[in-house]
């Protein structure tokens, strides 16, 4: 490809579990979209990021299980989500 | 060989939303993004709350739908400017389409713009439209388990309208379960129990909205209907 790089092997994507993105569907669409383009043969490498939150009362950081953002230590409501809403293009892996 | 990029995939939408936010701030206009399932009462809420807002508050509506101008026609009967946004299949509004709709409105003569999203409680919660607040509507006929099943929307809203409360005696809606699940996601947002059929509770929501808009009210603007498909 241009810029002196080799063929694209993978596109690395990071998706939080709170994002309404289905990884298998994203991977399937990617495959369809790149068909017949210079990216054909490459795939999406998806890294899933679990949701976590920080309690505003006791500052404890805890994993968010399903739809329940309640501090397991002090039972406070209203903790701030720290992770789980990522939807990022992280990088591209090229053939050496 | 690996090349690091680190770019938000929704960056284009976020940029368009930031542009809208800037445009609205420059004109002292407050925009709210109404999100609910189909049939929960977004248009009915507008039909009830717009006449209930202070007379000096100048309002317009952006109507998001997959198809038809039916909702825009309902809003047009209220005598406020309305623009129908047709997604042509898309299950949510994105900032670029909202930006085009806003360009059809006389922002300098407005105080409050309602953006009625496409009926859906999943995807619309993902897209920033440049609004000051997302407002969710849950009707009691949908069931009290919806906050737990669609957490992102209920986490994001600045206020929640609980509609069709006149039907509570005829449903199995569990107010305690709803309250517990909703508060586990959102400890701040006020809940307004209303009935768009009887008008119950609408005034409380109207007063809250007026407080959000503040006293930036100017003078009354003229009605009009613009229908476009982009």
HADDOCK unambig.tbl for C-alpha pairs under 7 A between the chains (distance, minus, plus):
assign (segid A and resid 18 and name CA) (segid B and resid 152 and name CA) 6.80 0.50 0.50
assign (segid A and resid 20 and name CA) (segid B and resid 123 and name CA) 6.91 0.50 0.50
assign (segid A and resid 67 and name CA) (segid B and resid 148 and name CA) 5.21 0.50 0.50
assign (segid A and resid 67 and name CA) (segid B and resid 151 and name CA) 5.43 0.50 0.50
assign (segid A and resid 67 and name CA) (segid B and resid 185 and name CA) 6.58 0.50 0.50
assign (segid A and resid 68 and name CA) (segid B and resid 184 and name CA) 5.24 0.50 0.50
assign (segid A and resid 68 and name CA) (segid B and resid 185 and name CA) 6.14 0.50 0.50
assign (segid A and resid 69 and name CA) (segid B and resid 184 and name CA) 5.26 0.50 0.50
assign (segid A and resid 69 and name CA) (segid B and resid 185 and name CA) 5.52 0.50 0.50
assign (segid A and resid 70 and name CA) (segid B and resid 184 and name CA) 5.73 0.50 0.50
assign (segid A and resid 77 and name CA) (segid B and resid 183 and name CA) 6.94 0.50 0.50
assign (segid A and resid 77 and name CA) (segid B and resid 184 and name CA) 5.97 0.50 0.50
assign (segid A and resid 77 and name CA) (segid B and resid 187 and name CA) 5.82 0.50 0.50
assign (segid A and resid 78 and name CA) (segid B and resid 186 and name CA) 6.02 0.50 0.50
assign (segid A and resid 78 and name CA) (segid B and resid 187 and name CA) 4.92 0.50 0.50
assign (segid A and resid 87 and name CA) (segid B and resid 8 and name CA) 5.90 0.50 0.50
assign (segid A and resid 87 and name CA) (segid B and resid 9 and name CA) 5.86 0.50 0.50
assign (segid A and resid 88 and name CA) (segid B and resid 6 and name CA) 6.16 0.50 0.50
assign (segid A and resid 88 and name CA) (segid B and resid 7 and name CA) 5.39 0.50 0.50
assign (segid A and resid 88 and name CA) (segid B and resid 8 and name CA) 4.37 0.50 0.50
assign (segid A and resid 88 and name CA) (segid B and resid 9 and name CA) 5.28 0.50 0.50
assign (segid A and resid 89 and name CA) (segid B and resid 5 and name CA) 6.53 0.50 0.50
assign (segid A and resid 89 and name CA) (segid B and resid 6 and name CA) 5.24 0.50 0.50
assign (segid A and resid 89 and name CA) (segid B and resid 7 and name CA) 5.05 0.50 0.50
assign (segid A and resid 89 and name CA) (segid B and resid 8 and name CA) 6.19 0.50 0.50
assign (segid A and resid 89 and name CA) (segid B and resid 9 and name CA) 6.08 0.50 0.50
assign (segid A and resid 90 and name CA) (segid B and resid 4 and name CA) 6.04 0.50 0.50
assign (segid A and resid 90 and name CA) (segid B and resid 5 and name CA) 5.28 0.50 0.50
assign (segid A and resid 90 and name CA) (segid B and resid 6 and name CA) 4.15 0.50 0.50
assign (segid A and resid 90 and name CA) (segid B and resid 7 and name CA) 6.57 0.50 0.50
assign (segid A and resid 91 and name CA) (segid B and resid 2 and name CA) 6.83 0.50 0.50
assign (segid A and resid 91 and name CA) (segid B and resid 3 and name CA) 5.34 0.50 0.50
assign (segid A and resid 91 and name CA) (segid B and resid 4 and name CA) 4.15 0.50 0.50
assign (segid A and resid 91 and name CA) (segid B and resid 5 and name CA) 4.62 0.50 0.50
assign (segid A and resid 91 and name CA) (segid B and resid 6 and name CA) 6.27 0.50 0.50
assign (segid A and resid 92 and name CA) (segid B and resid 2 and name CA) 5.71 0.50 0.50
assign (segid A and resid 92 and name CA) (segid B and resid 3 and name CA) 5.11 0.50 0.50
assign (segid A and resid 92 and name CA) (segid B and resid 4 and name CA) 6.50 0.50 0.50
assign (segid A and resid 93 and name CA) (segid B and resid 1 and name CA) 5.70 0.50 0.50
assign (segid A and resid 93 and name CA) (segid B and resid 2 and name CA) 4.27 0.50 0.50
assign (segid A and resid 93 and name CA) (segid B and resid 3 and name CA) 6.18 0.50 0.50
assign (segid A and resid 94 and name CA) (segid B and resid 1 and name CA) 5.00 0.50 0.50
assign (segid A and resid 94 and name CA) (segid B and resid 2 and name CA) 5.88 0.50 0.50
assign (segid A and resid 95 and name CA) (segid B and resid 1 and name CA) 6.14 0.50 0.50
assign (segid A and resid 96 and name CA) (segid B and resid 1 and name CA) 5.39 0.50 0.50
